[in-house]
Amino acid sequence: MAAVVLSEPEKLYIVHGVQEDLRVDGRGCEDYRCAEVETDVVSNTSGSARVKLGHTDILVGVKAEMGTPKLEKPDEGYLEFFVDCSANATPEFEGRGGEELGAEIASTLYRVFSSESSVDLKSLCINPREHCWVLYVDVLLLECGGNLFDAISIAVKAALFNTRIPKVRVLEDEEGSKEIELSDDPYDCIRLNVDDVPCIVTLSKIGYRHVVDATPQEEACSLAGLLISVTSKGTLTSMKKVGKGSLDPESIFEMMETGKRVGKSLHIALQKILDEEECLGTSRQKVGFLG
């Protein structure tokens, strides 16, 4: 991600403000910027969402395709993550610049979704050992303006909420061979339960305090942070230290508690937006991904 270079006076101004719980844009340490969330923005997907958080712009598409269950989990479907960093998002993504970040984001998403309870993978099984649904989750970074991981996790949860998978019937003939019949009724579909899908909360340590949803300027003042995934019930499912600096145990504990508290609020706000969009049905005006 493009590094922001700040002068010493600019850094001091940001750091001193954070110690007083007053950030440059007027937010408190535990406040997120206003996020714009829109679902069903890409027509040829099973589910999609676009999230704009400050100047960070993320597009996620989910495609459900039939595949074969993994040998170690014969009665489950699975998720595959692909991350593409648009060269327009920041000059550092030109050439091979975005590949490293893309791989880091994908591995973080795999870890976040490795929890057994995050998505009911058994509901994606069609025929044990033979057929299952594979959800290909494509993440596109359109613009980077700080706090990438949180924005991506919000977009992934919104896209999974929007995902509709066709209902399937398994027909068996007299000889025992099986045939799969997909329903062609768009309303005859399976919806995923996203209640336990975690969101990521990144806490950046600045001075002796920590902030959520850091801007690029605040990220430049932070030597270390914690990236935690939290469910809607406030359960912490994974944690990773980021940055080159160190964190003392007391700071880590405080950041975990903040992350749980802020994460619960984030889930409530996101679910409210998703439910409101759902209620509007087909009548809602779409901004769309080119809007």
Buried (B, 14 or more C-beta within 10 A) or exposed (E): BEEBEBEEEBBEBBBEBBEEEEBEEEBEBBBBBEBEBBBBBBEEBBBBBBBBBBEBBBBBBBBBEBBEBEEEBBEBBBBBBBBBBBEEBBEBBEEEBBEEBBEBBBEBBEBBBEBEEBBBBEBBBBBEEEBBBBBBBBBBBBBBBBBBBBBBBBBBBBBBBBBBBBEBEEEEEEEEEEEEEEEEEEEEBBEBEBBBBBBBBBBBBBBEBBBBBBBBBBBBBBEBBBBBBBBBEBBBBBBBEBBEEEBEEEBBEBBBEBBBBBBBBBBEBBBEBBEEBEEEEEEBEEEEBEE
